[in-house]
Amino acid sequence: SREGEEAMNNIAHVLAVLLVAVLLGTAVFDLLRHPKALAVTEHLQIPATAVPVLGAVKVLLGVGLIVGFASTRASELTGICLCGYFAVATLTHVRVKDAVRATAPAFVLLVLSGLYLLTTVAS
C-alpha cells in the first residue's frame, strides 16, 4: 500500500541520517589517525596503514547514504555495502575474541544497516 511504502521510506531516511552521523563522525578519527582509532585497530590486529583507508570507506558509505535520498539504486547498493562492512567489523571483533561489550557497537550497526537495506527495498 502507498501508506506502507511511505512509512518504510521514512524509516529508511531516519536510519540513513543516524548511519551518516556515525560513519562521518568515526571517519574523522580514522582520517586524522587519532590515537584512539589507532589503538582500536591495533587491538583488532589491523595495520595502522589501513586506518585512513577505513576512514575513506566510511566517508564513501556516508556519501552513498546521502545520494540514496535521491536514488533508490544508490540506497540499495549502499545498504548492501554497509551490511558487508559491518559484518566484517563484527567478525573482526569475534576473531580477536573481544567481549560482547566491545563487539556490540559493530553488531548493532550491522543490524541497523540490515534494517536500512530492508526498508529501502520495501519502499
N, C-alpha and C positions, 0 to 999 in steps of 0.2 A: 504494500500500500504506500501511497505517497507520504503519509504521516510517518510510517515506519522508516522509510528511506531518509526523511528529513531528520528524524531522531538519530539514526546511525551516523549521518553526516555531521551532526552537532557533536556527537560523542567523539568522532574521529578528529574534529577540529580541536576539542579540548585536550585530547591525548597528544595531538601534534604540538600544541603550544607547550605542554608540560615536557615532552621529549626534547623539543628545541631548546628549552631553558636548561635542561640537564646536559644535553650534548654540548652546547656552546659554552656553558659555564665550566664544564670539566675540560673542554678543549683548550681553553685559555691556560689552565695549569699545565697541560701537556706541551703546548706550543712554547710556553715560557720556560719549560724544563724546571718547573717548581720542585723543590726538594721533596715535597710530599708525593708528587706524581712519580718521581724517580724512585723513591723508597718503595712505593706500592709495586711498581713494575719489577724492581729488583727482587722483591719478595715473591712475585709471581714467576720469576726466572725468565723475564722478558728483557732483552738487551736494552740498555739506555738509549741506544741509537734509534730504537723503534718508537720511543715516546713521542717525538714530534710527528711521526707518521701516524700514530694513533690519533693525535690531536687533529691532523689534517683530515683523517677519515671521519672523525666526529663532526668537523665543520661541513664536510660534504653531505653527510647524513642530515644535518640540520638544514642545509640549503635544500636538499631533496624534500624535506618535510614542508618547507616554506613554498617551494614550487608546487608541491602537491595540493595546496589550497586551490590552485587554478587548473591542475591537470590530474585526472583520475589515474592515468597510466603512471605518472611520476609518483603519485602517492602509493600505488600498489607496488612498484619497483622498490621504492624507499622502504616500505613496510617489510618486504622480503629481506632486503639488506640489513635492516635493523634487527630482525629476528636472527639472522646469521651472526651479526656482530655480537649481540648479547648472549647468544647460545655459546659462542666461542669464549666469551668473557666468563660465563658461568662455569664452563668446563675447565677453563684455566684455573679458576679458584678450586675446583674439585681436584684437579691434578696435583696441586700442591697441598692438598688435604687441609684447606682453610676451614675454620669453624663456620657454622651456619651464619653467624652474625656477620662475618666478613664476606660471605658468598651471597647473602640475601639481596644487597642492592643490585647486583648484576642480574640475579634471577627475577627480581621484581621488574626491572627494566625489560627483561625478556618477555615477561607476561604482558606488560603494558604495550610493548611492540607488537606482540601477537594480537592483542585486542585492537590496536590501531589497524593492523592489516585486515583483520576480520571486518571491522566497521567500514573500512574503505571499500572492500569488496561488496559488502551488503548495501552500501548507499548508492 
